[in-house]
Amino acid sequence: MASHNELGKLGESIARDFLISKGMIIREQNWRMNHLEIDLVAEDTDKALLHIVEVKTRSSDDHYDPMAAINHRKRTNLINAANGYVRYYQLKFGIQYDVITIIGSPENYKINYIPDAFRPSLRTYR
């Protein structure tokens, strides 16, 4: 496995443990639907809220803006995957899109949790 893939898997494990420490239940890790993927699906049962979490892991920040990696296409793919997940499991939860960034080495890292990082755009019809 390439080193960047190993770093990504480590970041997802750190993010998963972080969400668990916040009292969330991890429903899925790397859930796939066709070509779409959700890094983590977490559930906050107290709020009946489903967290769709994108994890970005980097070895250094080098002026890294995590939201720059969550471009329009990535947001659209996450929204479509989340909609598919909710339909597949017939869930009645609200959905929140979160981003977790992990920067550093496995021994020394910084985690940044961005809850409600973006929302689906509203569509208007005429």
Residue pairs with C-beta under 8 A, 6 or more apart in sequence:
1 9
7 57
7 58
7 59
8 55
8 57
10 57
10 102
10 106
11 55
11 56
11 57
11 100
11 102
12 29
12 30
12 39
12 40
12 55
12 57
14 57
14 102
14 109
14 111
15 39
15 40
15 53
15 55
15 100
15 102
15 111
16 26
16 29
16 40
18 100
18 111
18 113
19 26
19 40
19 42
19 51
19 53
19 100
20 26
23 44
23 46
24 42
24 43
24 44
24 51
25 42
25 43
25 44
25 45
26 40
26 41
26 42
26 43
27 41
27 42
27 43
27 50
28 38
28 40
28 41
28 85
29 39
29 40
29 41
30 37
30 38
30 39
31 37
31 38
31 41
31 81
31 85
33 81
33 84
33 85
33 88
36 77
36 78
36 80
36 81
36 84
37 81
38 52
38 53
38 54
38 78
38 81
38 82
38 85
39 53
39 54
39 55
40 51
40 52
40 53
40 55
40 100
41 50
41 51
41 52
41 53
41 85
42 50
42 51
42 53
43 49
43 50
43 51
43 93
44 50
44 51
47 94
48 92
48 93
48 94
49 93
49 94
49 95
49 96
50 82
50 85
50 86
50 91
50 93
50 94
50 95
50 96
51 96
51 97
51 98
51 115
52 78
52 81
52 82
52 85
52 95
52 96
52 97
52 98
53 98
53 99
53 100
54 70
54 74
54 78
54 97
54 98
54 99
54 100
54 117
55 99
55 100
55 101
55 102
56 66
56 69
56 70
56 99
56 100
56 101
56 102
57 101
57 102
57 103
58 64
58 101
58 102
58 103
59 103
59 104
59 105
60 103
60 104
61 103
64 101
64 103
66 99
66 101
66 112
66 114
67 99
67 114
67 117
70 99
70 117
70 118
75 97
75 118
75 120
78 97
79 97
79 120
82 95
82 97
85 91
86 93
86 95
96 115
96 116
97 116
97 117
97 118
97 119
97 120
98 113
98 114
98 115
98 116
98 117
99 113
99 114
99 117
100 111
100 112
100 113
100 114
101 111
101 112
101 114
102 109
102 110
102 111
102 112
103 109
103 110
103 112
104 110
